[in-house]
Amino acid sequence: MKADRFYGWQGGEASVRAELRDDGILVLRTGDAEHRYEILSTDAGCVRLRDGDRVITAFAAARDRRAWVQIDGRVHVFERRTKRPRPNGDPANGALGPIESPMIGTVRKVLVAPGAIVEEGQGLVVVEAMKMELTLRAPAAGIVTDVRCHEGGAIDQGSILVVLGPVPAESTEPQ
Amino acid sequence: MIRRLLVANRGEIAVRILRGARELGIETVAVHSDEDADAPHVRAADRSVRIGPPPARESYLSIPAIIGAARETGADAIHPGYGFLAEDAGFSQACRDAGIIFVGPPPEAMRALGAKRGARDLAARAGLPIVPGYSGGSDDDARMAKEAERIGFPLLVKASAGGGGKGMRLVTRGDELPAALAAARREAEAAFGDGRLLLERYLESVRHVEIQILADSHGNVIHLGERDCSVQRRHQKIVEESPSPAVDDTLRARMGEAAVAIACAAGYRSAGTVEFMLDPAGHFYFLEVNTRLQVEHPVTEWVTGLDLVHLMLREAAGEPLPLRQEDVMWRGHAIEARVYAEDPEHGFLPSAGEILLLHEPRMPGLRIDSGIRAGGRVSVHYDPILSKAIAFHATRAGALARLRLALRETAILGVYTNLAFLQDVLAHPTFAAGGATTRFVEECFGDWQTHAADAPPPEAFAVAILAESAAQPGHASAATGAVPAEADPHSPWRSGR
């Protein structure tokens, strides 16, 4: 019996193939490497594995498509992906596109309207959570093609607040 | 003595105060918003009262709701904890008007000290050294700009009503001032309902050292020594210790006397903290007074053997302080680390969500003040502090080693936390040598990278797969397209459960 996973994390992604054998050995393959772990216990989120003469104690929890793993004071958050994430757009305008909220909270102020031409670093939206304010700024010069939030509105982490597009050619000419 | 105490707070501090009261045989009442109906502080109390919807303004900051809850439950005293209404003189006054004991200073002392503007003036009159600044009456931007030029840059814009770094901005050039004033004012309005600001010269290379004071209604005022809270990230304290590596007995006595002087000048009662900046030459400058129990009070409790909550409750009931200055003894070393729900991958922004797993270690010399539980939610509505780990040992090195181990063994999964950051801070040679100033975090961790981008060890994948397999099907959400483990054809090891 086998499980195939495609995991993404902050700095990368990997295909992982796991097989749980009847003798309680988990065989894990990532890339060319193969690892064998004896499962000692999996009680209440505490997983103990034996790898040769080393015993690994980890804490773990999973919800939806996310797995949280803590080993030796470090937390690894894996997102189970089914396909590769979409590649970045046109490199020249790579920073443009949807501006997402990095946190859950509320919109305190919307600083731009659709059609506005913004400079790199210009404030777009002020969001607030837990009494902390954060100004989301334009990652590059562009034009606001859409505003998808309103002042006082609740937002999730990853909510698209503003969409930026490339500035039309005539607007970029020297004045 | 107080018969029934209402704790007008939530989270770890509410739990800690409720327990302190119960130890004294006092009946306890918790208050909660809809968000917190099943929170740990509610479970720690004999009874609980709903005081409103999740936003703090309509619940934990609502004076009528809290006074109403005290009346409804027959509570004869209210402890405000820290944050929320703790430093609101209007609340202290409202308790007095309602015939309820406020466990804290009288409203007059809070008014004299609570606003940073007034406190600066009072400190100067009491003979305490103060930093050059502007704490006058005007909030006019042009006037502020003129004063800023006089004070010189860099300077700090501070909320007069502020605390915990909220409404505070560092300004290095004159042209940054208008934006800093606007942002600080907005943040202060949102957090404290008071947008008044003051300016203060920013001293570089200083430590933040504060003195714990205790005063009673019989005219006794003592201090319990210092806490060094120099390890701050964006003006938010994250690690505190006592004693300070930079304070010897002589300096402690001098700072203690200064703290007692301002407490006397203000007619202070109950527990409070006088904050100072300490420069490398051993000169100290008055910063502000916190008219409440501090987040970091446990380090003082550990080195003095005293219980500040007990002392506050007894004092509030009219008892004299049970000890004199010469009775205060300090022993050993205590270090505290604050665990916050913050996402280091996104600039330490608050992280919210459900706590899927919680493991808090137990070991000798370790105290954990925690306000969370597995299955509980971390809400966007409140401060992101989750818990505090406080380690004690005869020596500083011993306490540090103990705290590092405790943090390594702490697991909080489901929300992002600053645990990895704290471990790196405590592991830094500057901190280990006791050399941290308030610029330590910025200087040594300004470009700190989360470890989340590192390639995970292969066993992490193995554990992830096992965890996914063990996740309850009921937790999977159709909306996110997750496949319940039971129904997942690729999950081969579910059948036995």
Interface residues (C-beta under 8 A of the other chain):
Chain A: M1 K2 A3 D4 R5 Y7 W9 Q10 G11 G12 A14 V16 A18 L20 L26 L28 T30 A33 H35 Y37 I39 T42 G45 C46 V47 L49 D51 I56 A58 F59 A60 A61 A62 R63 D64 R65 A67 W68 V69 Q70 I71 D72 G73 R74 V75 H76 V77 F78 R80 P102 M103 I104 G105 T106 R108 E128 A129 M130 K131 M132 E133 L134 Q157
Chain B: K166 A183 R186 E187 A190 A191 D343 E345 H346 G347 L349 P350 S351 A352 G353 E354 L356 L357 H359 V380 H381 Y382 D383 P384 L407 R408 E409 A411 L413 G414 Y416 T417 L419 A420 Q423 T450 H451 A452 A453 D454 A455 P456 P457 P458 E459 A460 F461 A462 V463 A464 I465 L466 A467 E468 S469 A470 A471 H475 A476 S477 T480 G481 A482 H490 S491 P492 W493
